[in-house]
Amino acid sequence: MNNFNLKKRKDFFQIGIFSLFIFLYPIISIESVNSSEGNILNEKCPNLKIKKFTYITFDKIEKSNLIDLNNVNCKDVVLIDKLESSEVNITTGRKSGKAVSCLSDSKAYPCKFIVGEFKKNIVPSVALKRIFNYKEPKPEFLNETTSRLFINIYSLFEKKYKNINTTLIELNKDFDY
């Protein structure tokens, strides 16, 4: 009877440790990602360590070839990375008469960070929908004006990528996502 209780405790302890590891692993993991292609962040800010969320956001934008990211700077990337990922929206705006893409964690200040300028001959809201494969919900009633499009990127990514908010990526290393 005593050996049975000891074995039961040992099994319970092992299950507890294993469960704790599974729970904590995503919080502390640094994923190695195979970025043989890389993106503009690897090129401009090779020594940064950023969230997977931030990396994939810029990767999708760059690979779409619909927004010019040449003016992205590392200081802004670090500040964008510090935003609460689940609150980050991408939208459109205007700067010096040109259509730009903006990131922000506040709808009251939608262009907190200008990501880049939309390339010519593209409707900005259509471009954002295409980049992030976003399907806008059908309105409940017909509205004759179009409202500003806010896409919560995190809500699109969380189902598709593991540990999107907690995994850190070192840009000067290889990694897969």
N, C-alpha and C positions, 0 to 999 in steps of 0.2 A: 504494500500500500504506500509506503514511504517513497520507494523508487518511482512509482507512478506519479505522485505529486511533484517530485523533483523533475521528472521528464516533462510534465505538463508546464511547470514554471519555465524550464529551459526553452520549450517551444514557444511559449507566450513571449518570453524575452526576445527571442530571435525574430518573431513576427513584429514585435514593437520596434526593434532597431531597424528592420527592413522598411517598415512603414514610415518611420521618421526620416530615413534616407530618401525615400521616394518623395516625401513631402518637401524636404529641404533642398534636394538636388536642383530643381529648376531655379530656385532663388539664388543659389551661389554658383551656378554653372557658367563657365566661359566656353562657348562653343567654338570649335575650330571649323571654319567655313572655307570651302574650296572656291576661291575667288580668282581663278586663273584669268578670267575676263576682267574682273574688277569693275569699278565704276568711278565716277568723278571724285568721290570721297577718297578712294584709295590713292588717286593721283594727287589731289590737292592737300589732303590731310593724312598722310600715311601713318602718323604716330598716334592717332586718336584711338580711344577705346569707347565705343558707343553701343547703345542698345540695338538689338536686331531690328526693332521697329523703325528706328531712324534710318538704318542702312537700307532696308528694303524699300522704304518710302522713296528715298533718293534714287535707288536702283530702278524702280518701276518708272519714275519720271524720266530718268535719263534714257532708258531702253525704249521708251515710247517715241522719242525723237520729236515730241510735240512742244516741249518747253526748253528754252536755252538756259542751261545751268552754269554757264561760264563765269557768272559773277558770284557764285556761291563762295563764301569764305568760312574758314574753320571756326572763327569766333562765333558766328551765327549757328553753325552746326552744333557746337557745344551747348549753346543756349537752347536750341530746339530740342536737343537730346535730354535736357533737364526738365522739359515740360512733362506733365503727367500724360503719358501716351494715350490713355483712354479719353482724354479731353481734347486731343488735337484734331482740328478740322482743317481741311484744305478747301480753299475757295478761290474766287477770282477777284481782281481789283484792277485799278488803273494807276499808272505812274508815268508822268510826263506824256500823257496822251496814249500810252501803250498798255495793252492788256497784259497783266501779270498774274502769276499764281502766288497765293499767300498761305502761310501756315500760322495758326494761332490756337491758343487754348481758351479763347474768349470770343463769343459772337459779338460782343460789344466793341471789340478791337480786332476785327478780322484779319488785318494785314500786319500783324505783329512782326512777321518775318516774310520778306519777299523772297520767294524761292527762285523765280526766274521769269523771263518774258516769254509769252506764247509766240510760237513761230507764226509767220504770216499765213493768211488765208485759212485760218481755223477758228471755229467758234469756241471760245474758252470753256464754256460749261460742257460742251460736247467732248472736248479734249479731256477734261478731268474724268468724265464718265468712262471714256475709253481707257484711259491710263489705269484706273482702279477697278475696271469692270463693274461699275456701279449702275444699278438699276433703280431709278428714282421711283418712289411709291406713287401710285395713282392718287391724284387729288380727290377730295371728297366732293368738291364742287368746281365748276368751271370758273377760272380766274383769268381775266383778260390781260393781266400784267404778269410778267415772270419775276419771281422772287429770286434773290441771290441763292446760289447753290452752296450748301455746306455739306461736305462729305466727311464723316467721322471715319478716318482711315483704320483706326484700331478695331472698330466693329467689323470691318471687312477682313482684316488680317487674323484676328484671334481664332477664327475657325480653320484657317488655312495653314498657319505656321505654329509650331510648338514653341512655347516659352517666349513669345513675341516681346513681352515687356521686360522679362527678367534676364534674358541671355545677353551677355556682352560680347561684342565682336572687336577684335584687335585688327585694325585696318592693314597693318603691315604683315599680317599672317594669312595663311590660306584657310578657307572655311567653306562650308556647305550650308545652304538653307533651303 
